[in-house]
Amino acid sequence: MERKTIAIAAIAAIIIIAAAAAVILMNNGNGGNDKSNIQIAASDITVSAGDSAELKVTVTPSKYQKDLVITPANTDVYSFDNGIVHGLKKGKSTISLTVDDVKKTVNVNVTGIRVTDHNGKVVELDKPAERVVVYTKYMAEAFVVLGATDKVVATSDTVLKDTNIGSYYAGKASVGSSSPQSADVAIANRADLVILYDGDASVYDASKIPVLEIGASKLDEIHADITALGLALGMPEKAGKVLEWFDKYYKIIQEKAPTTDKTIVNTMESWSSTKFRVMGDTSTPGTLMRLAGGNNPFEGGYVYVDVSTIIETNPDIYYTIMYNAQWNDEGRQTQFDAITSRAGWDNITAIKNKEVYLISNDLMGGLRSVIGGMYFLSMLNKDCSYDVEQLMDEFNKLGGTSFNTHLVYKMS
């Protein structure tokens, strides 16, 4: 019995000695509190200008994670906030990571913003555009809805004089017409991007100012063009929110267009103080009518015809697309009077049935064209009924605007 007790005591002593040795070993060579074993793991970061990426750092042993010191570089290539790297402009830089005496460098590569225009041309910007020249009304409207008019340094007279959006551009420089003539105004205002739709972009070649050809004009172009604009301005989330609203109604148009009554003949007159013209199926309003499933007997863009031609086509519904300068009580009544006074028109079905409408051009192109499409669906598809004023209220709420909501008038 005595011999067994001695053996147990000896074993216990051996265990105690081994445990003590392990503690000493941990403290002096193979881990434990020895900081020579600290490792920092982090991957290099590549992010586009205007976009963000998370810096993920793992420190081992994990108990030293709290001692991690992150030192961003003093640079204009990126900014750093709460573990997020925000790309500012194309370029390369670094972030320093330190735990005690252990250091690691993370390389930060900020790439340019690559935007594709409606011609399929890829335009690369070093950073989100901040000083933009905008030529077209519908793109200028998009800037208003995105809350980005502060980024515009110059625009066309068409925009500056527009009764709806002109006030948002008060004080901006003028580039004259909607078609570029020279780069002088853009250069003088240190523009870093030019946005135009139709026109000679080559006038900007020598200036080296990037030119993005997008217009957000026709309904089937708008999603791609607003997406491109959001990227170019570094506002993809805001553009996405606007497109979420737009796509909801565009999807309805696409779904309902095939069941639109094709026997209904539609004619769209383009208001003019000089020569009578109608809008063919490839014009901006004509494209909208076609995408809504409507029957338009005229082919092409803006078609000049004799007024007697309308007697022959005998439309069931007759529209006049009017512009903001004429969109007032006097202008609308003058147009109604002109329609009813045309020789032989009293026998046209649309005139006899008083299916004659005046529509603001604001509903024919740009983001609001989806409202115009919903209106055409309501006119031509028995399963659809949408209120323009209600949809305009939604649009105004979306963009924080106060645009006129009464954009369709029927002849009484």
N, C-alpha and C positions, 0 to 999 in steps of 0.2 A: 504493500500500500504506500509506504514511504517512497519507494522507488518510482511509483507511478506519479506521485505528486511532484517529484523533482522533474520528471520528464515534461509534464504539462507546463510547469513554470518556465522551463527552458524554451519550449515552443513559443510561449507568450512573449518571452524576451526577444526571441528572434523576430517575431512579427513587429514588435515595437521598433526595433532597430531598423528593420527594412522600411517601415513607414517613414521614419525620420530621415532615412537616406533618400527616399523618393522626394520628400519635401525639399531637402537640400539640393537635390539634383534639379528640380523644377526651378528653383530660385537662382541657380547658378549655371544653367546651360541649355535646357531643352524646353523653354516656354515659361509658363507661369507669369511672373512679373518682369521677365527679361524682355525689354523693348526691342532688342535686336531682331526679334522674330516678326515684327510688325510688317504687314504687307497691305498695300493699297491697290485695289482693282477698280479700274474705270476705263471705259472705251472712249476713243476719240469721237467728236461730234461733228456731223455734217448737217447743216440746216439751211434752208433757203432764206434769203432776205425777206423780212416781213412775216416769217414763220417762227415757231418756237420748238424747242426740244428739251427734254429733261436730262439733267446731269445725274447719272446714277453712280454712286461710289460705295464700295464695300471695303471695310477695314477688318482685317483679321490679325490677332484675335478680336472678336467682336466687342470686347469690353473697352477697346480703344476708339470705337466709332465716335464716341462723344468728344474725343480730343481732335477730331478732324478739323483742320483749318482750310477753307477754300478762299483762294485769292484770285479774283478775276484780273485780267490785264487791263491796263489803262488804254482803252482802244475805242474807236468809233465803229468797229466791225460788228460788235455784239454788245448787248447789255445783259446783266445777270441779276436775277431776283428770286429768292426763295427756291433755289435749286433749278430754276428754269433759265435756259439760254435763249435769248431773243435775237434773231438775226437782224442786223440793221442795214448792212451794205455788203456787197461782194468783197471778200478778202479772207485772210487767214490770221489767226491769233492763237492764244493759249489761255489755259486756266491752270494755276498752280495748286496742288494738293499737298498738305503737310500734316504729318502726325509725329510729334516729337522731332527726331532727326531724320525721319523717313520722308522722302519727297517723291512726287510724281507729277508729270506734266501731261495735261490733256490738250490735244490739238483741236482747235475749233476752225472748221472750214465753212464759211458762209458763201453759198452759191448765189448766183444771180436769179432773178425771177424770170422764168420762161413762159411767155404768153403767146398763144396762137390766135391770129386774127382771122377774119372771115375769108381771106384768100389762102389760108393754110400756111402763111408765113409766120415763122417763130421769131418773136421779138424778145430780146433779153435785156432786162433792166438791172443795173447794179444794186438798186434799192427801190423800195416803193416810191412811186411818183409823188412829188409834193408840189410841183409847179407845172400845171397842165394847161395846154391850149385845146379847147373843145370847139369843134366846128358845127356840129349838128344839134338840132333841137332835142331829138329823142335821147341822145347821150347826155345833154345838159340836164334834161329832166331826170335821168338816172342818177346824176350827181346830187340833185336835190333830194331824191328819195333816200340815197345812201348817207345823207348828211355830210357831203364832201365838197360842197361848193367853195370852202376855204382853200381847197387845193387847186382851184382854177384861177389862172392869172389873165387869161384872155379868151374871148369867145366871139362868135359871129354877130352881125347886126340882127340877124333873124332871131337869135336868142335874146339879145339885149332889148329888142322891141316887143317881144312876145308878152301879151297881156297876162299870161298865167305865170310864166317862170322868169320873166325879165327882172322882176323886183329882187329875185335871189342873186342876181348878178350885177346889181347896181355898183358902179365904180370900177368894174372890170374893164380892161383894155379891149378894144375892138380889132378883130382881124379882117373886118369888112364882110365880104360875102361868105356863103357857106362852102365855097370852093377856094382852096388856097391859091394865092397869087404870089406870095413871097414868104420868106422866113423871118423878115425883119422884126415883126412884132414879137414873135416867139423868142428870138435872140435877145431883144431889148429887155424882155421880162424874164430872162434866164430860165426859160422853160426846160424841163427835163423829160417831157413827153408831149407828143401831139396826137390827138385823136380825131380822125376824120373818117368819112364813109365813102363818098364818091369825090373824085378830084385827083389832081396831079400831085402825088406825094413826093415826086422827085424834086420839088422846089426845096425840100428839106435835106437833100442828100449832102450838100456841102456843109451844112450846119452841124451834122453829126447828131442832131437831136432825134431820138427814136420816134418812129411813127407807127402807131397802132391803128389799123384800119378796121374799125368796128362801128356799127351804127345803132344797134338795138332798134331797128326800124320795123322789119316785117316779123310777124308773129313767130314764124319758125326759126328765126335767127336770134331771138331775144335771150333764150337760156344760155347759149354759148357766149354771147356778147357780154351779158351781165357777169357771167362767171369770169371772163377775161378781165373785165373792168375791176372786179373785186380783187383779183390777183395783182393787177398792176398797181392798185392803190394800197395794197397791204390790208385790205378789208374783206377777206374771203368769208368770214363769219356773217358780217352784215349783208353781203351780197347773197349768201345762202339763205338768210331769213327772208329777204325780199323774194327770192326765187321759190321758196317754199309756198308762199301765197300765190305767186304767178302760176306755178306748176299745177296747183290744185285745180284751177279753172281751165288751164290748157288741156289737162287730161280729160276733163268733161267734154271739151270741144272735140277732141280726137275720138272719144267714144261715141258721141252723139252725131257727128257729122255724117256718117254713112246712112243714117236713117232720116236725114233732112229731106224734105219734099222737093225733089228735083224738077217737078212740073211747074213750080213757081218761078216766073221769070223776073229777075231783078235787074234794074239799071241804076248806075251810080253816076250822077253828074258831078264834075269837079267845078266848083264855083269859079267863075271868071268874069271880069268886067268887060272883056273884049270878045273872045272867040269861044263858041260853044264846044265843049269837049266832054267825053265820058271816060270812065276809068275801066280799062281792060283787066283781064284776069291776072296779069303779072305786075300791075301797079301795086303799091302798098295796100290801099283799100281793097283792090281786086284780089290780092293774095289772101287777105283776111276773109273775104267772102267765100273764096274757094275752099279755104281750110275749114270753114264752118259748114261746108257742104252745099253752098248756094249756087244757083244756076245764073251765070253771067254770060250773055250772048256775045260780048265783045272780047276779042283777044288782044293781047299786047299790053302796053303801058297806058299812057294817056292818049286817047284816040280822038282825033278831030273829025266830027261827022256833021252832016246837015241835020237840023232839028227834025226834018221830015223822016229821018231814019228811025226815030223813036216811035213814030206812028206805025211803022212796019214791024218793029220788034214787039210792040204792044206789051210793055211790062205790066206785071201784076202789082209790083211794088216799085215805087220810084223814090230814090234818095238823092239829096244834094249834100255833098261833103263841103262844109264851109269852114273858113279859116277865122282865127281869133279877131282879126281886124273887122270882120263883118258880123261877128257873133254878138249881136245886140238886137233889141226889139225892131229897130228900123231896118237893119240889114236882113233880118229873117223875114219880115213882112214883104220887103221888096222882092225877095227871092220867090216867095209863095205867089205873089202877084205875077211875076215873070213867067212862072210855070203855067199858070191858068190862062194867061193871055196869048200863049203861042198858038198859031193857026193850026187847026185840026186836032189839037191835043185833047179837046174835050171828049173825044171818043176813045181815048186810051183808057184801058181798064183801070189802071192805077188812079187816074184822075177822076174817073166816074165814081169809083169806090172810095175816094179820098184816102187812098193808101199812099200818101205822099209825106215824106219825112225829111227833116233837116237834121244832119248829124255833125257835131263838132269834129274837126280833124283830129282833135286830141285823142279820140277813141280809135283812130285808124292805124296808128303806129306807136312804137315805144311800149313801155310796160303797160300802159292803159289799154293797149289794143286787145288784151285778153278780155277786157270788159266789153269792147266792141264786138269781139267774137261771141261772147255770151249773149249780147243783144241780138245779133243775127240769128243765133240758135233759137232764141225766143220768138223771132219773127217767122222762122221757117220750119220749126220742128214742134209738132203738137205736144210732145212729151216734155218740153222745156219752157220754163217761165222764170226769168231772172230780171230783177229790177236794177236798172243802171244806177240810179241814185243810191241805192243800198250798197252796191258794189263800190261806188265811188267813195262812200263813207268809210268802207273798209280800207280802201287805198290811202285815203287821207290819214287815217289812224296809223297805218303801217309806216308812212313816210313822214309823219308829223307835219303834213301840208294842209292847206286850206283851199285846194283847187275847187273851181265851180263843179257842182254835182249835176246840174240840169243841162245835159249835153245832147238831148234828143227832143225835137219838137214835131208834132204831127199837125198836118193841115186840118183846120176845122171846117 
